[in-house]
Amino acid sequence: MINIDAFRSCMSLMPAAVHIITTGMENDRIGVTASSVASFSDSPPSVIVSFAENSASAERLKENDSFCVNMLKAEDDGLADIFAGRTGLRGVDRFQHGSWDHLDTGCPALQNAAMSLDCELLDRQYLAGRLVLIGKIIAHRIDEACDPLVYQGRCYRRLAA
């Protein structure tokens, strides 16, 4: 079996879009940076997201029945760091950065995101130390002309045009 360091090295080579997953409303909002997001099904249109089971964000996300997946643009690496906890900001204070509104569920949606997927929770499971959420997409916003932020090789990257 592969050891953890070798696994992490292999996975660091796999490019992944960078997202901010949000939930809650007003002064009870939270958001966290995540790259473990993928399409799940087109019937119903849904996505799958996972987080470390013991993270503070996972604790809050498992309590709510909705969340929003906000894919970041290439110029939003600073925002990714804020929501990854690299700047010391916590909870609702993170939302002082970026322009936020909401779609149908009321969860925070980044106004200038590459795309925002507003989701109702279909299922939550705990697997291999991860909280796995499956969300049915009930509303979306998209900017098809953007350059998304990608994480690869343990750093942020832009896609070559």
MARBA-3410 file (N, C-alpha, C, O; in Angstrom, 1 decimal):
161
0.8,-1.2,0.0,0.0,0.0,0.0,0.9,1.2,0.0,2.0,1.2,0.6 ~ 0.4,2.3,-0.7,1.1,3.6,-0.7,1.1,4.3,0.6,0.1,4.2,1.3 ~ 2.2,4.9,1.0,2.2,5.7,2.3,1.6,7.1,2.1,1.5,7.5,0.9 ~ 1.3,7.7,3.1,0.6,9.0,3.1,1.4,10.1,2.3,0.8,10.8,1.5 ~ 2.7,10.1,2.6,3.5,11.2,1.9,3.6,10.9,0.4,3.5,11.9,-0.4
3.7,9.7,0.0,3.7,9.4,-1.5,2.3,9.7,-2.1,2.2,10.2,-3.2 ~ 1.3,9.3,-1.4,-0.1,9.7,-1.8,-0.3,11.2,-2.0,-0.7,11.6,-3.1 ~ 0.1,11.9,-1.0,0.0,13.4,-1.1,0.8,14.0,-2.3,0.4,14.9,-2.9 ~ 2.0,13.4,-2.5,2.8,13.9,-3.6,2.2,13.6,-4.9,2.1,14.4,-5.8 ~ 1.6,12.4,-5.1,0.9,12.1,-6.3,-0.3,13.0,-6.5,-0.5,13.5,-7.6
-1.1,13.2,-5.5,-2.3,14.0,-5.6,-2.0,15.4,-5.8,-2.8,16.2,-6.4 ~ -0.8,15.9,-5.4,-0.5,17.3,-5.6,-0.2,17.6,-7.0,-0.3,18.8,-7.5 ~ 0.0,16.6,-7.8,0.2,16.8,-9.3,-1.1,16.9,-10.0,-1.1,17.3,-11.2 ~ -2.2,16.5,-9.4,-3.5,16.5,-10.1,-4.1,17.9,-10.0,-4.4,18.4,-8.9 ~ -4.2,18.6,-11.1,-4.8,19.9,-11.0,-6.3,19.9,-10.6,-7.0,19.0,-10.9
-6.7,20.9,-9.8,-8.0,20.9,-9.3,-8.5,22.4,-9.2,-7.7,23.3,-8.8 ~ -9.7,22.6,-9.6,-10.3,24.0,-9.5,-10.4,24.3,-8.0,-10.6,23.4,-7.1 ~ -10.3,25.6,-7.7,-10.4,26.1,-6.3,-11.7,26.7,-6.0,-12.2,27.5,-6.8 ~ -12.4,26.3,-5.0,-13.7,26.7,-4.6,-13.8,27.3,-3.2,-12.9,26.9,-2.4 ~ -14.8,28.1,-3.0,-15.2,28.4,-1.6,-16.6,27.9,-1.4,-17.5,28.2,-2.1
-16.7,27.0,-0.4,-17.9,26.4,-0.1,-18.5,27.2,1.1,-17.8,27.4,2.1 ~ -19.7,27.6,1.0,-20.4,28.5,2.0,-21.7,27.9,2.4,-22.3,27.1,1.8 ~ -22.1,28.3,3.6,-23.4,27.9,4.2,-23.7,29.0,5.2,-22.9,29.7,5.7 ~ -25.0,29.0,5.6,-25.5,29.9,6.6,-25.9,31.2,6.0,-25.8,31.4,4.8 ~ -26.4,32.1,6.9,-26.9,33.4,6.5,-26.4,34.5,7.5,-26.2,34.2,8.6
-26.4,35.7,7.0,-26.1,36.9,7.8,-24.9,36.7,8.7,-23.8,36.4,8.2 ~ -25.0,36.8,10.0,-23.9,36.7,10.9,-23.6,35.3,11.3,-22.8,35.0,12.2 ~ -24.3,34.3,10.7,-24.1,32.9,11.0,-23.5,32.2,9.7,-23.7,31.0,9.6 ~ -22.8,33.0,8.9,-22.2,32.4,7.7,-20.8,31.8,8.0,-20.1,32.3,8.8 ~ -20.5,30.8,7.2,-19.1,30.3,7.2,-18.8,29.9,5.7,-19.6,29.7,4.9
-17.5,29.9,5.5,-17.0,29.5,4.2,-15.6,28.9,4.4,-14.8,29.3,5.3 ~ -15.3,28.0,3.5,-14.0,27.3,3.5,-13.5,27.0,2.1,-14.3,26.7,1.2 ~ -12.2,27.1,1.9,-11.6,26.8,0.6,-11.6,25.3,0.4,-11.2,24.6,1.3 ~ -11.9,24.8,-0.8,-11.9,23.4,-1.1,-11.6,23.1,-2.5,-12.0,23.9,-3.4 ~ -10.8,22.1,-2.7,-10.6,21.6,-4.1,-11.2,20.3,-4.4,-11.3,19.8,-5.5
-11.8,19.6,-3.3,-12.4,18.3,-3.5,-13.9,18.5,-3.8,-14.7,18.2,-3.0 ~ -14.1,18.9,-5.0,-15.5,19.2,-5.6,-15.5,18.5,-6.9,-14.6,18.6,-7.7 ~ -16.6,17.8,-7.2,-16.8,17.1,-8.5,-18.3,17.0,-8.8,-19.1,17.1,-8.0 ~ -18.5,16.9,-10.1,-19.9,16.6,-10.5,-20.3,15.2,-10.0,-19.4,14.3,-9.9 ~ -21.5,15.0,-9.6,-21.9,13.7,-9.1,-22.9,13.1,-10.1,-22.8,11.9,-10.4
-23.9,13.8,-10.5,-24.9,13.2,-11.4,-25.6,14.4,-12.2,-25.6,15.5,-11.8 ~ -26.2,14.0,-13.3,-27.0,15.0,-14.1,-28.5,14.8,-13.9,-29.3,15.5,-14.4 ~ -28.8,13.7,-13.1,-30.2,13.4,-12.8,-30.4,13.0,-11.4,-30.3,11.8,-11.1 ~ -30.6,13.9,-10.4,-30.7,15.3,-10.7,-29.4,15.9,-10.7,-28.4,15.4,-10.3 ~ -29.2,17.1,-11.4,-27.9,17.8,-11.4,-27.4,18.0,-10.0,-28.0,18.6,-9.1
-26.2,17.4,-9.7,-25.7,17.4,-8.3,-24.2,17.4,-8.3,-23.6,17.0,-9.3 ~ -23.6,17.8,-7.2,-22.2,17.8,-7.0,-21.9,17.1,-5.7,-22.7,16.9,-4.8 ~ -20.6,16.7,-5.6,-20.1,16.0,-4.3,-18.9,16.8,-3.8,-18.1,17.2,-4.6 ~ -18.9,17.0,-2.5,-17.9,17.9,-1.9,-17.4,17.1,-0.6,-18.3,16.5,0.0 ~ -16.1,17.2,-0.3,-15.7,16.5,0.9,-14.7,17.4,1.7,-14.0,18.2,1.2
-14.7,17.1,3.0,-13.9,17.9,4.0,-13.4,17.0,5.0,-13.9,15.9,5.3 ~ -12.3,17.3,5.7,-11.8,16.6,6.8,-12.9,16.5,7.9,-13.4,17.6,8.2 ~ -13.2,15.4,8.3,-14.3,15.2,9.3,-14.2,16.0,10.5,-15.2,16.4,11.1 ~ -13.0,16.2,11.0,-12.7,16.9,12.3,-12.5,18.4,12.1,-12.2,19.1,13.1 ~ -12.7,19.0,10.9,-12.5,20.4,10.8,-13.7,21.2,11.3,-14.9,20.7,11.3
-13.5,22.4,11.8,-14.6,23.2,12.3,-15.6,23.5,11.2,-16.8,23.6,11.5 ~ -15.2,23.7,10.0,-16.1,23.9,8.9,-17.0,22.7,8.6,-18.2,22.9,8.3 ~ -16.4,21.5,8.7,-17.2,20.3,8.5,-18.3,20.2,9.5,-19.5,19.9,9.2 ~ -18.0,20.6,10.7,-19.0,20.6,11.8,-20.2,21.5,11.5,-21.3,21.1,11.7 ~ -19.9,22.7,11.0,-21.0,23.6,10.6,-21.7,23.2,9.4,-22.9,23.3,9.3
-21.0,22.6,8.4,-21.6,22.2,7.1,-22.6,21.1,7.3,-23.6,21.0,6.6 ~ -22.2,20.2,8.2,-23.1,19.0,8.5,-24.4,19.4,9.1,-25.4,18.7,9.1 ~ -24.5,20.6,9.8,-25.7,21.1,10.5,-26.7,21.7,9.5,-27.9,21.7,9.8 ~ -26.3,22.1,8.3,-27.2,22.8,7.4,-27.7,22.0,6.3,-27.0,21.0,5.9 ~ -28.8,22.3,5.7,-29.4,21.6,4.6,-29.2,22.2,3.3,-29.8,21.8,2.3
-28.3,23.2,3.2,-27.9,23.8,1.9,-26.5,24.3,2.0,-25.9,24.6,3.1 ~ -25.9,24.5,0.8,-24.6,25.1,0.7,-24.4,25.6,-0.7,-25.2,25.3,-1.6 ~ -23.4,26.4,-0.9,-23.1,27.0,-2.2,-21.6,26.8,-2.6,-20.7,27.0,-1.8 ~ -21.4,26.3,-3.8,-20.1,26.0,-4.3,-19.7,27.2,-5.2,-20.4,27.4,-6.2 ~ -18.7,27.9,-4.8,-18.2,29.1,-5.5,-16.9,28.8,-6.1,-15.9,28.8,-5.4
-16.8,28.6,-7.5,-15.5,28.4,-8.1,-14.8,29.8,-8.3,-15.4,30.7,-8.9 ~ -13.6,29.8,-7.9,-12.8,31.1,-8.0,-12.2,31.3,-9.3,-11.9,30.4,-10.1 ~ -12.0,32.6,-9.6,-11.3,33.1,-10.8,-9.8,33.1,-10.5,-9.4,33.2,-9.3 ~ -9.0,33.1,-11.5,-7.5,33.1,-11.4,-7.0,34.2,-10.5,-6.0,34.0,-9.7 ~ -7.6,35.4,-10.5,-7.1,36.5,-9.7,-7.6,36.4,-8.3,-7.3,37.4,-7.5
-8.3,35.4,-7.9,-8.8,35.3,-6.5,-8.0,34.5,-5.5,-8.6,33.9,-4.6 ~ -6.7,34.3,-5.8,-5.9,33.5,-4.9,-5.8,34.1,-3.5,-5.7,33.3,-2.5 ~ -5.9,35.4,-3.3,-5.9,36.0,-2.0,-7.2,35.6,-1.2,-7.1,35.3,0.0 ~ -8.3,35.6,-1.9,-9.6,35.2,-1.3,-9.5,33.7,-0.9,-10.0,33.3,0.1 ~ -8.9,32.9,-1.8,-8.7,31.5,-1.4,-7.9,31.3,-0.2,-8.3,30.5,0.7
-6.9,32.1,0.0,-6.1,32.0,1.2,-6.9,32.5,2.5,-6.7,31.9,3.5 ~ -7.7,33.5,2.3,-8.5,33.9,3.4,-9.4,32.8,3.9,-9.5,32.6,5.1 ~ -10.1,32.2,3.0,-11.1,31.1,3.3,-10.4,29.8,3.7,-11.1,28.9,4.2 ~ -9.1,29.7,3.4,-8.3,28.5,3.8,-7.8,28.7,5.2,-7.2,27.8,5.8 ~ -8.0,29.9,5.8,-7.5,30.1,7.2,-6.1,30.5,7.2,-5.5,30.5,8.3
-5.5,30.9,6.1,-4.1,31.3,6.1,-3.8,32.8,6.6,-2.7,33.2,6.7 ~ -4.9,33.5,6.8,-4.7,34.9,7.2,-5.1,35.2,8.6,-5.0,36.4,9.1 ~ -5.7,34.2,9.3,-6.1,34.4,10.7,-7.6,34.8,10.8,-8.1,34.8,11.9 ~ -8.2,35.2,9.7,-9.6,35.6,9.8,-10.4,34.3,10.0,-10.1,33.2,9.4 ~ -11.5,34.4,10.8,-12.4,33.3,11.1,-13.8,33.6,10.8,-14.2,34.8,10.8
-14.7,32.6,10.6,-16.1,32.8,10.6,-16.6,33.9,9.6,-16.1,34.0,8.5 ~ -17.5,34.7,10.1,-18.1,35.7,9.3,-17.2,36.8,8.9,-17.4,37.5,7.9 ~ -16.1,37.0,9.6,-15.1,38.0,9.3,-14.5,37.8,7.9,-14.0,38.7,7.2 ~ -14.4,36.5,7.4,-13.9,36.2,6.1,-14.7,36.9,5.0,-14.2,37.2,3.9 ~ -16.0,37.1,5.2,-16.9,37.7,4.2,-16.7,39.2,4.0,-17.4,39.8,3.2
-15.8,39.8,4.8,-15.5,41.2,4.6,-14.7,41.4,3.3,-14.6,42.5,2.8 ~ -14.2,40.3,2.8,-13.5,40.3,1.5,-14.3,39.6,0.4,-15.0,38.6,0.6 ~ -14.3,40.2,-0.8,-15.1,39.7,-1.9,-16.5,40.4,-1.8,-16.9,40.9,-0.7 ~ -17.3,40.3,-2.8,-18.6,40.8,-2.9,-19.6,39.7,-2.9,-19.6,38.8,-3.7 ~ -20.5,39.6,-1.9,-21.3,38.5,-1.6,-22.8,38.8,-1.7,-23.2,39.9,-1.3
-23.6,38.0,-2.3,-25.0,38.0,-2.3,-25.5,36.6,-2.1,-24.8,35.8,-1.4 ~ -26.7,36.2,-2.6,-27.1,34.9,-2.4,-28.0,34.5,-3.6,-28.5,35.4,-4.3 ~ -28.2,33.3,-3.8,-29.2,32.8,-4.9,-30.4,32.3,-4.1,-31.0,33.0,-3.3 ~ -30.9,31.1,-4.4,-32.2,30.6,-3.9,-32.1,30.2,-2.4,-33.1,30.4,-1.6 ~ -31.1,29.5,-2.0,-31.0,29.0,-0.6,-30.7,30.0,0.5,-31.0,29.8,1.7
-30.2,31.1,0.1,-29.7,32.1,1.0,-28.3,32.0,1.4,-27.8,32.8,2.1 ~ -27.6,30.9,1.0,-26.2,30.7,1.3,-25.4,31.7,0.5,-25.8,32.1,-0.6 ~ -24.3,32.2,1.1,-23.5,33.2,0.4,-23.0,32.7,-1.0,-22.4,31.6,-1.1 ~ -23.2,33.6,-2.0,-22.7,33.4,-3.3,-21.8,34.5,-3.7,-22.1,35.7,-3.6 ~ -20.6,34.2,-4.2,-19.6,35.2,-4.6,-20.1,35.8,-5.9,-20.2,35.1,-6.9
-20.3,37.1,-5.9,-20.8,37.8,-7.1,-20.0,37.6,-8.3,-20.5,37.5,-9.4 ~ -18.6,37.7,-8.2,-17.8,37.6,-9.4,-17.1,36.2,-9.5,-16.0,36.1,-10.1 ~ -17.7,35.2,-9.0,-17.2,33.8,-9.1,-17.2,33.3,-10.6,-18.1,33.8,-11.4 ~ -16.4,32.4,-10.9,-16.4,31.8,-12.2,-17.8,31.1,-12.4,-18.4,31.1,-13.4 ~ -18.2,30.4,-11.3,-19.6,29.9,-11.2,-19.9,29.7,-9.7,-19.1,29.5,-8.9
-21.2,29.8,-9.5,-21.8,29.5,-8.2,-22.9,28.5,-8.3,-23.7,28.7,-9.2 ~ -22.8,27.4,-7.5,-23.8,26.4,-7.6,-24.5,26.3,-6.2,-23.9,25.9,-5.2 ~ -25.7,26.7,-6.2,-26.5,26.8,-5.0,-27.2,25.4,-4.8,-28.0,25.0,-5.7 ~ -26.9,24.8,-3.7,-27.3,23.4,-3.5,-28.2,23.1,-2.3,-28.0,23.7,-1.2 ~ -29.2,22.2,-2.5,-29.9,21.6,-1.3,-29.2,20.3,-1.0,-28.9,19.6,-2.0
-29.0,20.0,0.2,-28.4,18.8,0.6,-29.2,17.6,0.3,-30.4,17.5,0.7 ~ -28.7,16.6,-0.5,-29.3,15.4,-0.8,-28.9,14.3,0.2,-29.7,13.5,0.6 ~ -27.6,14.3,0.6,-27.1,13.2,1.4,-25.8,13.7,2.1,-25.1,14.5,1.5 ~ -25.5,13.2,3.3,-24.2,13.4,3.9,-23.8,12.1,4.5,-24.6,11.3,5.1 ~ -22.5,11.8,4.3,-21.9,10.5,4.8,-20.6,10.8,5.4,-19.9,11.8,5.1
-20.1,9.9,6.3,-18.8,10.0,6.8,-18.0,8.8,6.2,-18.4,7.6,6.5 ~ -17.0,9.0,5.5,-16.2,8.0,4.8,-14.7,8.3,5.0,-14.3,9.4,4.6 ~ -14.0,7.3,5.5,-12.5,7.4,5.6,-12.1,8.8,6.2,-11.1,9.4,5.7 ~ -12.7,9.2,7.3,-12.3,10.4,8.0,-12.7,11.7,7.2,-12.2,12.8,7.5 ~ -13.7,11.6,6.3,-14.2,12.7,5.5,-15.7,12.9,5.7,-16.4,11.9,5.8
-16.1,14.1,5.7,-17.5,14.4,5.6,-17.8,14.6,4.1,-17.2,15.5,3.5 ~ -18.7,13.8,3.6,-19.0,13.9,2.2,-20.4,14.4,2.0,-21.3,13.8,2.6 ~ -20.6,15.5,1.3,-21.9,16.1,1.0,-22.2,15.9,-0.4,-21.4,16.1,-1.3 ~ -23.5,15.6,-0.7,-24.0,15.5,-2.1,-25.1,16.6,-2.1,-26.1,16.5,-1.3 ~ -25.0,17.5,-3.0,-26.0,18.6,-3.1,-26.6,18.6,-4.5,-26.0,18.6,-5.5
-28.0,18.8,-4.5,-28.7,19.0,-5.7,-28.7,20.5,-6.0,-29.0,21.3,-5.2 ~ -28.3,20.8,-7.2,-28.1,22.2,-7.7,-29.5,22.7,-8.0,-30.2,22.2,-8.9 ~ -29.9,23.8,-7.3,-31.2,24.4,-7.5,-31.1,25.7,-8.2,-32.1,26.2,-8.7 ~ -30.0,26.3,-8.2,-29.7,27.6,-8.8,-28.3,27.7,-9.2,-27.4,27.1,-8.5 ~ -28.0,28.5,-10.2,-26.6,28.7,-10.5,-26.3,30.1,-11.2,-27.3,30.7,-11.6
-25.1,30.5,-11.2,-24.6,31.7,-11.9,-23.3,31.3,-12.5,-22.5,30.7,-11.8 ~ -23.0,31.8,-13.7,-21.8,31.4,-14.4,-21.2,32.5,-15.2,-21.9,33.3,-15.8 ~ -19.9,32.6,-15.3,-19.1,33.5,-16.1,-18.2,32.6,-17.0,-17.1,32.3,-16.6 ~ -18.7,32.3,-18.2,-18.0,31.4,-19.1,-16.7,32.0,-19.6,-15.9,31.3,-20.2 ~ -16.6,33.3,-19.5,-15.4,34.0,-20.1,-14.2,34.1,-19.2,-13.2,34.8,-19.5
-14.3,33.4,-18.0,-13.3,33.6,-17.0,-12.1,32.6,-17.1,-12.3,31.6,-17.8 ~ -11.1,32.9,-16.4,-9.9,32.0,-16.3,-10.0,31.5,-14.8,-9.7,32.3,-13.9 ~ -10.3,30.2,-14.6,-10.5,29.7,-13.2,-9.2,29.5,-12.5,-8.1,29.3,-13.1 ~ -9.2,29.7,-11.1,-8.1,29.4,-10.3,-7.9,27.9,-10.1,-8.9,27.2,-9.9 ~ -6.7,27.4,-10.3,-6.4,26.0,-10.2,-5.3,25.8,-9.2,-4.4,26.6,-9.0
-5.4,24.7,-8.4,-4.3,24.3,-7.5,-3.6,23.1,-8.0,-4.3,22.1,-8.2 ~ -2.3,23.2,-8.1,-1.6,22.0,-8.7,-0.1,22.2,-8.2,0.4,23.3,-8.3 ~ 0.5,21.1,-7.8,1.9,21.2,-7.4,2.1,22.0,-6.1,3.1,22.7,-5.9 ~ 1.0,22.0,-5.3,1.0,22.7,-4.0,1.0,24.3,-4.1,1.5,25.0,-3.2 ~ 0.6,24.8,-5.3,0.5,26.2,-5.5,-0.7,26.5,-6.4,-1.1,25.7,-7.2
-1.1,27.8,-6.4,-2.1,28.3,-7.3,-1.5,28.5,-8.7,-0.4,28.9,-8.8 ~ -2.4,28.2,-9.7,-1.9,28.3,-11.1,-3.1,28.9,-11.9,-4.2,28.8,-11.5 ~ -2.7,29.4,-13.1,-3.7,29.8,-14.1,-3.6,28.8,-15.2,-2.6,28.2,-15.5 ~ -4.7,28.6,-15.9,-4.7,27.7,-17.1,-4.1,28.5,-18.2,-4.5,29.7,-18.4 ~ -3.3,27.9,-19.0,-2.7,28.6,-20.2,-3.8,28.8,-21.2,-4.6,27.9,-21.5
-3.8,29.9,-21.9,-4.8,30.2,-22.9,-4.5,29.5,-24.2,-5.2,29.6,-25.2
END
